[in-house]
Amino acid sequence: MTRPEPKTAPPAPELVTIPASETGVLRIDLDAIAGNWRSLSDQVRPAECGAVVKADAYGLGIARVLPALVAAGCKSFFVATPGEATEARAIDGSARIFVLDGLFPGAADAVLGAAAIPCLASLAEVEEWSAHARRIGARLATALHVDSGLNRLGLPAAEVAKLVSRPDLLASLDVVLVMSHLASADDPADPTNAAQHHAFEELRRMLPGAQASLAASDGLMLGGAFHFDLVRPGYALYGGQAFRGARSPVAAVVSLFTRVLQVRDVVPGGAVGYSGSWRASRSSRIATLAVGYADGFARSASAASGSPGGSVVIHGARLPVVGRVSMDLITVDVTDCPVLVRRGDVAEVIGATLPLETVGAEGRTIGYEVLTRLGRRYSRVYVGGGA
């Protein structure tokens, strides 16, 4: 499967202008997000392709991302909490909005106020939602989240059986979706996928008449048997490539650039950063950059002598972070950069050379966390999508 090129290539760091008062520029391509949704929608047709926009659209700004997805044709959205549902509903009045975390105790009015559909994951939640429906004299749209083997949220088989034996509960509910979630969808060779698929088939047969959904970003790459009626991509929409069996048909969305604040010479044996965990083994040139863990650059990307950490790209050269990542700053060994690095130069932190998966791996984490922890000090620049 060939991964499509982004419609607009990320700018070279040399061409990026960082506003004087900002630490860096975070570039978010709304056209790429819309294009990614279309590519995934084409792949799973005739199943519907929804979109997961929880956690402020994975940190990229739901107020800008959701309208771009609506314009692309998306009609069903998934958020985590009632508060996120309220925010999404204020942006779009007609979309289907599902609340993945289900029904918080006492939150029925908040969910109804957002005209949202809770993904009920326990018999207690079903009982509370059903009681609320009877209280207001309405039949309420509902999604049922069943547990096919993840052992996280979800009605276990025993509770599904109890629910089916309680027609009084289901009578006041309009079950529009039965869903579950895969534990190991990123690895197509993992037998857990087939086991969960079988378990889900068994559970959904107990709840006939509703649409079914099992696959998120990685699950939809497992093939048509996993698509059912609706897929729920999240990370892939934002350019993520977590699936290990092939490349998802999505383009990069995010580019992040920061500035060089200072460059200094360090003598052999000189310590750099907190606790002196990295020492120069030669005469070195060390650049200090305006990004740190407060901006989402993981502290776990720190480098000690003999233990590599993260990297950035300056003047086309990939250069190593050295020493500890601090709240606002990182230090980078620019000794081997073929172009002399100076104060004011621009460094690529995420982009064409350093995709999300690379940044996540170097930070001993995952690209999902990189996205959702991007800080608010950057100048956010949206391109495409009517921006």
QUIDALIN-V343348 format. One record per residue. N is the residue number from 1. RES is the residue in three letters. SS is DSSP state (h for helix, s for strand, l for the rest). D_LAST is the distance of its C-alpha to the last C-alpha in Angstrom with 1 decimal. Layout:
n: <N N>
res: <RES RES>
ss: <SS SS>
d_last: <D_LAST D_LAST>
This chain:
n: <1 2 3 4 5 6 7 8 9 10 11 12 13 14 15 16 17 18 19 20 21 22 23 24 25 26 27 28 29 30 31 32 33 34 35 36 37 38 39 40 41 42 43 44 45 46 47 48 49 50 51 52 53 54 55 56 57 58 59 60 61 62 63 64 65 66 67 68 69 70 71 72 73 74 75 76 77 78 79 80 81 82 83 84 85 86 87 88 89 90 91 92 93 94 95 96 97 98 99 100 101 102 103 104 105 106 107 108 109 110 111 112 113 114 115 116 117 118 119 120 121 122 123 124 125 126 127 128 129 130 131 132 133 134 135 136 137 138 139 140 141 142 143 144 145 146 147 148 149 150 151 152 153 154 155 156 157 158 159 160 161 162 163 164 165 166 167 168 169 170 171 172 173 174 175 176 177 178 179 180 181 182 183 184 185 186 187 188 189 190 191 192 193 194 195 196 197 198 199 200 201 202 203 204 205 206 207 208 209 210 211 212 213 214 215 216 217 218 219 220 221 222 223 224 225 226 227 228 229 230 231 232 233 234 235 236 237 238 239 240 241 242 243 244 245 246 247 248 249 250 251 252 253 254 255 256 257 258 259 260 261 262 263 264 265 266 267 268 269 270 271 272 273 274 275 276 277 278 279 280 281 282 283 284 285 286 287 288 289 290 291 292 293 294 295 296 297 298 299 300 301 302 303 304 305 306 307 308 309 310 311 312 313 314 315 316 317 318 319 320 321 322 323 324 325 326 327 328 329 330 331 332 333 334 335 336 337 338 339 340 341 342 343 344 345 346 347 348 349 350 351 352 353 354 355 356 357 358 359 360 361 362 363 364 365 366 367 368 369 370 371 372 373 374 375 376 377 378 379 380 381 382 383 384 385 386 387>
res: <MET THR ARG PRO GLU PRO LYS THR ALA PRO PRO ALA PRO GLU LEU VAL THR ILE PRO ALA SER GLU THR GLY VAL LEU ARG ILE ASP LEU ASP ALA ILE ALA GLY ASN TRP ARG SER LEU SER ASP GLN VAL ARG PRO ALA GLU CYS GLY ALA VAL VAL LYS ALA ASP ALA TYR GLY LEU GLY ILE ALA ARG VAL LEU PRO ALA LEU VAL ALA ALA GLY CYS LYS SER PHE PHE VAL ALA THR PRO GLY GLU ALA THR GLU ALA ARG ALA ILE ASP GLY SER ALA ARG ILE PHE VAL LEU ASP GLY LEU PHE PRO GLY ALA ALA ASP ALA VAL LEU GLY ALA ALA ALA ILE PRO CYS LEU ALA SER LEU ALA GLU VAL GLU GLU TRP SER ALA HIS ALA ARG ARG ILE GLY ALA ARG LEU ALA THR ALA LEU HIS VAL ASP SER GLY LEU ASN ARG LEU GLY LEU PRO ALA ALA GLU VAL ALA LYS LEU VAL SER ARG PRO ASP LEU LEU ALA SER LEU ASP VAL VAL LEU VAL MET SER HIS LEU ALA SER ALA ASP ASP PRO ALA ASP PRO THR ASN ALA ALA GLN HIS HIS ALA PHE GLU GLU LEU ARG ARG MET LEU PRO GLY ALA GLN ALA SER LEU ALA ALA SER ASP GLY LEU MET LEU GLY GLY ALA PHE HIS PHE ASP LEU VAL ARG PRO GLY TYR ALA LEU TYR GLY GLY GLN ALA PHE ARG GLY ALA ARG SER PRO VAL ALA ALA VAL VAL SER LEU PHE THR ARG VAL LEU GLN VAL ARG ASP VAL VAL PRO GLY GLY ALA VAL GLY TYR SER GLY SER TRP ARG ALA SER ARG SER SER ARG ILE ALA THR LEU ALA VAL GLY TYR ALA ASP GLY PHE ALA ARG SER ALA SER ALA ALA SER GLY SER PRO GLY GLY SER VAL VAL ILE HIS GLY ALA ARG LEU PRO VAL VAL GLY ARG VAL SER MET ASP LEU ILE THR VAL ASP VAL THR ASP CYS PRO VAL LEU VAL ARG ARG GLY ASP VAL ALA GLU VAL ILE GLY ALA THR LEU PRO LEU GLU THR VAL GLY ALA GLU GLY ARG THR ILE GLY TYR GLU VAL LEU THR ARG LEU GLY ARG ARG TYR SER ARG VAL TYR VAL GLY GLY GLY ALA>
ss: <l l l l l l l l l l l l h h h l l l l l l l l s s s s s s h h h h h h h h h h h h h h h l l l s s l s s l h h h h h l l l h h h h h h h h h h h l l l s s s s l l h h h h h h h h h h l l l l s s s s l l l l l l l l h h h h h h l l l s s s s l l h h h h h h h h h h h h h h l l l s s s s s s s l l l l l l l l s l h h h h h h h h l l h h h h h l s s s s s s s l l l l l l l l l l l l h h h h h h h h h h h h h h l l l l l s s s l l s l l h h h h l h h h l l l s s s l l h h h h l l l l l l l l l l l l l l l s s s s s s s s s s s s s l l l l s s l h h h l s s l l l l s s s s s s l l l h h h l l l h h h l s s l l s l l l s s s s l l s s s s s s s l l l l l l s s s s l l l l l l l l l l l l s s s s s l l l l l h h h h h h h l l l l h h h h h h l l l l l l s s s s s l l l l>
d_last: <30.7 28.3 25.0 22.2 20.6 16.9 15.1 13.9 16.6 15.9 16.8 20.4 21.2 22.8 19.6 17.7 17.8 18.3 18.3 22.0 22.2 20.3 21.9 19.3 15.7 14.3 11.7 10.3 9.4 8.2 9.6 12.7 13.1 13.1 15.4 17.6 18.1 19.1 21.5 23.1 23.4 25.2 27.4 28.7 29.1 31.0 30.1 27.0 24.2 22.8 20.4 21.4 18.9 21.6 21.5 17.9 16.8 19.0 17.7 14.0 13.0 14.0 11.9 8.7 10.9 13.2 11.1 9.9 13.6 14.8 13.0 14.7 18.0 18.8 21.2 22.9 21.6 23.7 23.6 26.5 27.6 28.0 25.8 22.9 23.8 23.6 20.2 19.0 20.9 19.3 15.9 17.5 21.0 22.2 21.5 24.6 24.3 27.0 28.2 29.4 31.6 33.5 35.2 35.9 39.3 39.0 35.3 35.8 34.8 31.5 30.8 31.8 29.8 26.6 28.1 27.9 30.3 32.1 33.1 36.7 38.3 41.8 44.6 44.3 40.7 41.8 44.7 42.5 39.9 42.8 44.6 41.6 41.3 45.0 44.7 42.1 43.7 40.7 40.1 37.1 34.7 35.2 34.4 37.2 36.6 39.7 40.7 41.4 42.4 39.7 41.7 38.8 37.5 39.1 42.2 45.0 47.2 49.9 47.6 46.2 49.9 50.6 47.6 48.8 52.2 50.8 50.0 49.9 46.6 44.9 46.1 43.6 40.7 38.6 37.9 34.8 34.3 36.5 34.8 35.7 34.2 35.5 36.8 36.8 34.4 33.2 36.7 37.8 41.4 41.7 44.2 42.6 40.0 42.8 44.6 41.6 40.9 44.6 44.5 41.4 43.1 46.2 44.4 42.3 45.5 46.7 43.7 43.6 41.3 38.0 35.2 35.3 32.8 33.7 31.1 28.0 26.2 29.5 31.7 29.9 30.8 34.5 34.8 35.1 37.8 35.4 32.7 34.7 32.7 29.4 27.8 25.6 23.5 21.8 22.0 21.7 18.3 17.1 19.0 22.4 25.6 28.3 30.5 33.5 34.7 32.1 28.5 26.0 24.0 20.7 18.6 17.6 14.4 15.1 16.2 17.9 19.5 22.0 24.5 28.2 30.0 33.6 35.8 39.5 42.6 44.3 47.9 49.3 49.7 47.2 45.3 41.5 39.8 41.2 44.6 45.0 44.1 43.3 45.6 45.4 47.8 47.7 46.6 42.8 39.7 37.5 33.9 32.5 28.8 26.6 25.9 28.2 28.7 27.0 23.8 24.6 26.6 29.6 33.0 34.5 33.1 35.7 38.3 42.0 44.6 45.2 42.3 38.9 35.6 31.9 30.6 27.9 27.3 27.9 28.5 28.4 31.2 31.1 32.9 34.4 33.9 37.3 38.7 37.2 33.5 33.5 31.2 29.2 30.5 31.5 34.0 33.8 36.7 35.7 39.2 38.7 35.4 36.4 34.5 35.5 33.0 32.6 31.1 27.4 26.8 23.8 24.5 22.6 23.1 21.2 20.1 21.7 25.1 24.9 23.4 23.4 26.9 28.3 27.0 28.3 31.6 32.2 31.5 34.0 31.5 29.0 25.3 24.7 25.9 23.9 20.6 21.7 23.2 20.4 20.9 19.0 20.0 17.4 14.5 11.6 8.8 6.0 5.4 5.3 5.4 3.8 0.0>
